[in-house]
Amino acid sequence: MSVLQTAQFPRVVGPSEGVAELRKPQYNLAIGYLRAFVTVLVLAHHTVLAYYPFAPAPPTSLLAQPRWWQAFPVVDVQRWSGFALLVGFNDIFFMSLMFFISGLFVWQSLQRKNSGHFLRDRLLRLGLPFLGAAALVAPLAYYPTYLQAGQRGWSGFRHQWFALGNWPAGPAWFVWVLLAFDLIAAGLFIWTPRWGESLGGLLSGVSARPVLFFGTLVAASAVVYIPMALAFNPFRWTAFGPFFFQTSRILHYLVYFSIALGVGAYGLERSLLVPGGKLARRWLLWSVLSLLVFGVTTGVAIAAIASKRSPYVWEAIASLGFCLSCATSTFAFLALFLRFAKTPRPILDSLRDNAYGMYLIHYACVTWLQYVLLKVELTAPMKGLTVFVGTLAISWSLTAALRRIPAIARII
């Protein structure tokens, strides 16, 4: 099963069946389409960073400090303040939601395949794509940064790249972190084969009650995130070789992944993720609440940056706001898709099936299109729209073409 793969329900086992078995997996349309939608959000997020109003100046060299180019590979003179809202809103929740979706079906997969088969499958479907994205896609995506710095020649780029001391992998960081979480889950499964069911049992009292589940998610993430955010800069990344992760958020992501795993172990058909359930019926409430909480959180974050008195208090409040906003937006999008994603659509089916490959290759499409448009006389919104549509079309069609090759189709 690949990252963000097909959503599945476990079998409800009767008392006479002795051993817990799983029926043939059923497809969850809402979660599948949400997976595809979050991937599109990732494309949009990376698209608009070139036109972000607070983006740094382009570097004079890949070796120059600070190396903001790893987050902003191409920077345009055209900017738009509206993109600050999109970037800020996305950044708070969408990677957490990706880890949540990915964790939902890990336990069923472990039970079906056992640890050995599960590990081989994950190494194939996550390990190999990560190596390919890091080794090939990332250098291709960052080459326009080198060109914008006024330098030319592959040999010069290669020299600077190998002198960095690490190997920037771009958005592929998510894939290796997800693989690490899967390895932890498999290791625990070997050590204690019922740990997922025990976690599901702990969540049984809140799994079908959105407000209680929301409180549990916020509390668990706050316990691990706030100390990390205070100890490390919230924007700091840790890197060793091609392995990057956002330092303050790594345990926060693990919480989202683990809680989702527990929900899947307990049973999606008994949780708040039932189509038409309590969460789905309150989609409008959660949607409005997500915008309100994001607005308040943004205001608190600005106050925390500006405050010269009791900075740690403000930072702690801002970190709590992050946890609240992240959970609220996660619930809002879960509710929206559970409520409205009921009928299969061929175009959405295609997007869903190609989403993983699009995630892996889109970064190179983004940066080269941004670079090509640097000297084009267009406004920032028009450039952003052009790059987004172009990236969506190219990455989608290229992934669909690659998936016609059986060996690649097995992986993505």
Secondary structure, DSSP 8 states (H G I E B T S, - for coil): --TT----------GGG-S----S----HHHHHHHHHHHHHHHHHHHHGGG-TT-----SSTTSSS-GGGT-SS--S---THHHHHHHHHHHHHHHHHHHHHHTTHHHHHHHHHHHHHHHHHIIIIIHHHHHIIIIIHHHHHHHHHHHTT---HHHHHHHHHTSSS---GGGHHHHHHHHHHHHHHHHHHH-TTHHHHHHHHHTTTTT-HHHHHHHHHHHHHHHHHHHHHHS-TT-EEEETTEEEEGGGHHHHHHHHHHHHHHHHH-GGGSTTSTTSHHHHTHHHHHHHHHHHHHHHHHHHHHHHH--SSHHHHHHHHHHHHHHHHHHHHHHHHHHHHHH--S--HHHHHHHHHHHHHHHHHHHHHHHHHHHTTTS---HHHHHHHHHHHHHHHHHHHHHHHTTSHHHHHH-
